[in-house]
Amino acid sequence: MIDSNDVVRREDRLRQLELAVTRKLDGLLQGNHQGLVPGGGTEPADGRVYSPGDDVRRMDWNLTARTGIPHVRTTIADRELETWLVVDGSASLDFGTTACEKRDLALAASAAFAFLTVRDGNRVAASVFGADGIVVPPRSGRAAALALLHRLEQRGRAAGGDSTTLAEALRRIRFTAKRRGLVVLVTDLIDTSNWERELRALALRHEVVVVEVRDPRESNLPAVGLLMLVDPETGQRLEVQTSNAAVRARFAEAAAARQAQYARAVRATGSAHLVLSTDRDWLFDVVRFVVARRRRR
């Protein structure tokens, strides 16, 4: 039986997210049809001299040959953008030790990109991967964005059994998202599959943003004595003596190395990388990300 009070709470939560996103970010995007990070479009425009950091896929070889100087071709923004939200639904996101769980942070990030791209006829779609997958086809309008977020909000916690890997999810989106557009991957990147290869292939056609969600306890162990750690994906348990400073130092060092490896892997695919943490103001980090992307544009 559906609890009406629970439904009302969910609707209020989504409206609060919408209000927070539009208040903070709408002013930054007015007058620029490119929106958040949909890319420069596909219609050819003027050429200009290449500068370090430009996408080599936009090299204008004819103009380069005529002038003898490397040039890139700028483009006009497409008048309609299709955004796919690829959201991690695995058990590792059902974890959080500060203001919220990582799954709540994933919903907030999805809401930010959904509300900011579903405008001017833009369409938004979603694919949740994990033990129980969800696919919401592309639809335009605010009502469609709210319905999509409701689907993400009401999904239960990850169940046991076989789970779709990140690489498999990216491969499916590569064949599902036929139209060139924006793909937003919301995940903690805790996955052993060869997701880098699939992400690189996806970024060849689409503008891709990887939103990595973290919790501070994944980087630093508290000194609380004997601690039982449980892997949410496999259920494996391990007892750790956190009072040992050397153990905490090795844990922090390994976590920093893993996060640096993830950052290098994402950059190597040509995707943008946004890191959100459960102990930080996620909206501030999204605003800073948007502003930095606009300046680089």
Buried (B, 14 or more C-beta within 10 A) or exposed (E): EEEEEEEEEBEEBBEEBBEBBBEBBEEEBEEEBBBBBBBBBEEEEEBEEBEEEBEEEBBBEEBBEEEEEBBBBBBBBBEEBBBBBBBBBBBBBBBBBEBBBBBBBBBBBBBBBBBBBBBEEBBBBBBBBBBBBBBBEBBBBEEBBBEBBBBBBEBEEBEEEEBBBBBBBBBBBBEBBEEBBBBBBBBBBBBEBEBBEBBBEBBEBBBBBBBBBBBBBBBEBEEEEEBEEEEBBEEEEEEBEBEEEEBBEEBEEEBEEBBEEBBEBBEEBBBBBBBBBBEBEBBEBBBEBBEEBBEEE
